C-alpha cells in the first residue's frame, strides 16, 4: 500500500495510469460536512486480483489543487479508462463531476440486481463486502476521522487501502450476478421459466392477498387506537384535492383571455368515439408503439380451446 506524498511521484504515477483499462478508485474527504470539503486522499487500484494491497496507491492530494486537476484531466475525463467507484456521485463532486467519462458505480449495479439474487438490507460498501464477498471484521470507524490532519495515522492508512480491495472484489461479484440476471434471451429455457413463473404466480397471489389484508387491519387498528407510529410502520394522512371543469368553460376562457393553451391533447378511445367522423377534420399526430403483455393462461381458457 504505497503512500505517496511527493507531488512529482504522484504525477508520474498518474501518467502511468493513463494506459490502464480499468481503475478501482476511492476517496477520503476532509471537512466533508462543511460547505467547503477538501479532497484528502485518492486511492487507486489497477489490479483486481491484488488482495495484499501492494497495488493500492494512496495519493495524498490535500490542498494540492494542481495534482487534483491533473488527475481529473488525465484519468477522470479519459473515456478509454473505466473508473469504478462505490456511490460514484459522491466522489465525482470533487473529481470532475459531469466532465468525468466512463464511470461505473457498484452501488448502481447492486440496486439493479433483483432482490432474490442479492437479498441484502442495504447496499453500503460494508454490507456488500461482508455478505457478498465474505470479508469479515470490517471496521468503518475511520471513515469519519479527521482526514484534514497530517500526518495520517496508521489506522487511517490501513482503512484507506482496504476500501479499494473491497471495491474490486464487490465489482467482480456484482458483474457475475449481473450476467446471471441478463442471460441471452435466444438461449433461454422457456419450459423451466414457465414452470417457475407459474409457481411464483400462485405464491404471489397468496402473499398479495394476505399483505393487503394485513395492511388494512393495521391501518384500521392504528386509527382506532390513535397510534401514529409503531416500530415497523408510520400512519399518515393527506388531503387529496381534484379540480374539474367543463371543457366548454375552458374553451371560453381561452378565447376571452387569449391564453396560450397550444399543447397536444391525448385523445382517449372514448374521446375518439365521441368525436366520430369529426376526428377527420382535426390535424392529428399518430404515434404508434408496440407493447408486450404477458398474460397467464387459466385452466378455463385451456378448456375452452379444447372444446372449441
BELCOR-V360298 format. One record per helix or strand of 2 or more residues. SS is the DSSP state (2 for helix, 1 for strand). FROM is the first residue (numbers start at 1). LEN is the number of residues. If there is no record, write none. Layout:
# BELCOR-V360298
SS,FROM,LEN / SS,FROM,LEN
This chain:
# BELCOR-V360298
1,3,2 / 2,7,11 / 1,22,9 / 1,38,8 / 1,56,5 / 2,65,12 / 1,82,4 / 2,88,5 / 2,97,3 / 1,103,3 / 2,106,7 / 2,125,7 / 2,141,4 / 2,154,28 / 2,185,3 / 2,190,35 / 2,247,11 / 2,269,13 / 2,299,9
